[in-house]
Amino acid sequence: MRGSMIMVGLAAGMLGTAALAETGTGFYLNDQGWALTNRHVVDDCAAVQVGGAAAISVITDPVADLALVHAPNPAVTHKLAVRQRPPMIGEPVAVAGFPLPTLLDAVMRTTMGEVNAQVGPQGDARYIQMSAPIQPGNSGGPLLDENGLVIGVVAATLSAAAFDQAQNVNFAVSSEQLFRFLDAADVAYTASPVIPGAVIQLGGNAPTIQSRAAEASAAIVQIVCLN
């Protein structure tokens, strides 16, 4: 099934003038410094940095293409919650991450789209399909709903070998896979029961998905793979 997809991939670049580095995206789950990303972001790295801090532990799941990286960081003030309810087809989503940092610079960027299917290629239940544009460097970033809750982890796009005219046929690891992995790893996280479409209003004007993505940015970090 993965033959029809390509992992979004890492964005190549240089870290200072020393080690050659590639980058992806991750996001904090708790204030102990555990961040979630893709396995292919941290696979075969000599060392991993999370938001500039050196990771001391890495836990991976090759089947779901997920990884937990632990970099104790007293500056962690924000973390993202994972939504318990599965995504609904057509609901709006945002992708936040650090695409193509050597071309665009290492500033977080967001794109918008919607959930297109609750499965990936050939009915692969590990993934959901979404239309938010993604680039190398987005791997491991959160797929956010209109409340800023995580409903997936950005992972792959349809390969040109499968269909060379495809546009924004992109995939994220499903929240069901996230829960299974996080529970098996015994890492603390927050699960939210919010119902899709029930936008949480904190006062004043109702928040937009754009404002929720901006609020989530404090928990989203660049992952650096040192080779």
C-alpha positions in Angstrom: 0.0 0.0 0.0 2.8 2.4 0.8 4.1 1.9 -2.8 1.4 4.4 -3.9 2.6 7.0 -1.3 5.8 8.8 -0.6 6.6 9.9 2.9 6.5 13.7 2.9 10.2 13.5 3.7 12.8 15.6 5.4 13.9 19.0 4.3 17.7 19.0 3.8 19.9 21.9 5.1 22.8 22.8 7.2 22.8 23.3 10.9 25.3 26.1 11.5 28.6 25.1 9.7 28.9 21.6 11.3 26.8 18.5 10.8 24.6 18.0 7.8 21.0 18.1 9.0 17.6 17.2 7.8 14.4 18.5 9.4 10.8 17.6 10.1 8.1 18.8 12.5 6.8 17.6 15.9 4.6 18.7 18.7 4.7 18.5 22.5 2.3 16.2 24.3 3.2 17.0 27.9 5.3 19.3 30.0 7.9 16.6 30.5 9.3 17.3 27.0 7.8 14.4 25.1 7.1 15.3 21.5 5.4 13.3 18.8 6.6 13.0 15.2 7.0 10.5 12.4 9.4 7.6 12.6 10.8 8.5 9.2 11.8 11.9 10.6 14.1 10.4 13.3 15.1 7.1 11.6 18.9 6.6 11.2 19.8 9.9 12.8 23.1 10.1 14.7 21.4 12.6 17.0 18.0 14.3 17.2 17.1 17.8 18.4 13.7 18.9 19.4 13.1 22.7 19.3 16.9 23.1 19.7 17.2 20.7 22.7 19.0 17.4 22.4 16.8 14.4 22.6 17.8 11.8 25.2 15.2 9.1 24.3 13.4 8.0 21.1 10.6 5.5 20.9 9.4 4.4 17.5 6.6 2.4 15.8 7.6 1.4 12.3 4.1 0.1 11.4 2.3 3.3 12.1 5.3 5.5 11.2 5.2 7.3 14.6 8.0 8.3 17.0 8.2 9.9 20.5 11.2 12.0 21.2 12.1 13.1 24.7 14.1 16.3 25.2 13.7 17.7 28.7 12.9 21.3 28.2 11.8 23.6 31.1 10.5 26.1 28.6 7.6 23.8 27.5 4.5 25.8 28.3 2.1 24.5 25.8 1.0 21.0 24.6 -1.5 19.7 22.2 -4.4 17.4 23.0 -5.5 14.5 20.8 -9.2 14.4 19.9 -10.9 11.1 20.8 -13.6 11.2 18.1 -12.5 10.3 14.6 -12.5 12.9 11.8 -15.6 13.6 9.8 -15.4 13.8 6.0 -15.5 17.4 4.9 -14.5 18.9 8.2 -11.9 21.8 8.0 -8.3 21.0 9.0 -5.0 22.9 9.4 -1.5 21.6 8.9 1.2 23.4 10.9 4.9 22.9 10.6 8.2 23.9 9.1 8.2 23.1 5.4 11.3 23.7 3.2 13.2 25.7 5.9 16.3 26.4 3.8 14.1 28.0 1.1 11.4 29.6 3.2 13.3 29.9 6.6 12.6 28.1 9.8 9.3 29.9 10.6 6.2 27.8 11.3 3.7 27.9 8.4 0.1 26.7 8.2 -2.0 25.5 5.3 -5.8 24.8 5.3 -7.8 22.0 3.8 -10.4 19.4 4.7 -10.7 15.7 5.5 -11.4 13.8 2.3 -11.6 10.3 3.6 -11.3 8.3 6.8 -8.8 5.9 5.3 -5.7 6.0 3.2 -4.8 4.3 -0.1 -6.6 1.1 -0.8 -8.6 1.5 2.4 -5.5 1.6 4.7 -7.0 2.3 8.1 -3.7 3.6 9.5 -4.3 6.9 7.6 -6.8 9.6 6.9 -6.8 11.5 3.6 -6.8 15.3 3.7 -6.3 18.2 1.2 -4.2 20.7 3.1 -1.0 21.2 1.0 2.2 19.7 2.5 5.9 19.8 1.7 9.2 18.2 2.8 9.7 19.4 6.4 6.0 19.0 7.3 6.5 15.4 8.2 5.5 14.7 11.8 3.5 17.9 12.2 -0.1 17.9 13.7 -3.2 17.8 11.6 -5.5 20.1 13.6 -9.3 20.5 13.8 -11.2 23.7 14.2 -10.6 23.6 18.0 -6.9 23.2 17.7 -7.1 19.5 18.6 -4.9 16.9 17.0 -6.7 14.5 14.7 -3.6 13.0 12.9 0.1 13.3 12.2 1.1 14.5 8.7 2.9 11.7 7.0 2.7 11.2 3.3 1.5 12.3 -0.2 0.4 10.4 -3.2 3.4 9.5 -5.3 3.8 10.6 -8.9 4.4 7.0 -9.8 0.8 6.2 -8.7 -0.7 9.2 -10.5 1.4 12.0 -11.9 -1.5 14.6 -12.0 -2.6 14.2 -8.4 -3.1 17.5 -6.4 -3.1 17.7 -2.6 -3.8 13.9 -2.2 -2.2 13.8 1.2 -2.3 11.6 4.3 -1.9 11.7 8.0 -1.5 8.9 10.5 -4.9 8.5 12.2 -5.7 9.4 15.8 -6.6 5.8 16.5 -3.0 4.9 15.7 -1.8 7.7 17.9 -3.7 6.5 20.9 -2.5 2.9 20.4 1.1 4.0 20.2 1.0 6.5 23.1 -0.8 4.0 25.4 1.8 1.3 24.6 4.6 3.7 25.2 3.1 4.8 28.5 3.7 8.5 27.8 1.3 11.1 29.3 -1.0 13.0 27.0 -4.4 14.6 27.0 -7.3 13.2 25.1 -10.2 15.4 24.3 -13.8 14.3 23.8 -14.9 17.4 21.8 -17.4 16.7 19.1 -16.5 17.9 15.6 -18.3 21.1 14.8 -18.7 22.1 18.5 -16.3 25.0 18.5 -15.1 25.9 21.9 -15.6 29.7 22.6 -13.4 31.2 25.2 -15.1 34.6 25.2 -15.6 37.4 22.7 -15.8 36.4 19.0 -16.0 32.7 18.1 -12.4 31.4 17.3 -11.5 30.4 13.7 -9.5 27.4 12.7 -6.8 29.9 11.7 -6.7 31.4 15.2 -6.7 27.9 16.8 -3.7 27.0 14.6 -1.9 30.1 15.7 -2.6 29.2 19.4 -1.2 25.7 18.8 2.0 27.1 17.4 3.6 27.3 20.9 3.5 23.5 21.1 4.9 22.8 17.6 8.6 22.4 17.1 11.1 21.7 14.4 12.8 18.3 14.6 16.4 18.2 13.4 18.0 14.9 12.4 21.8 15.1 12.6 23.6 12.7 10.3 
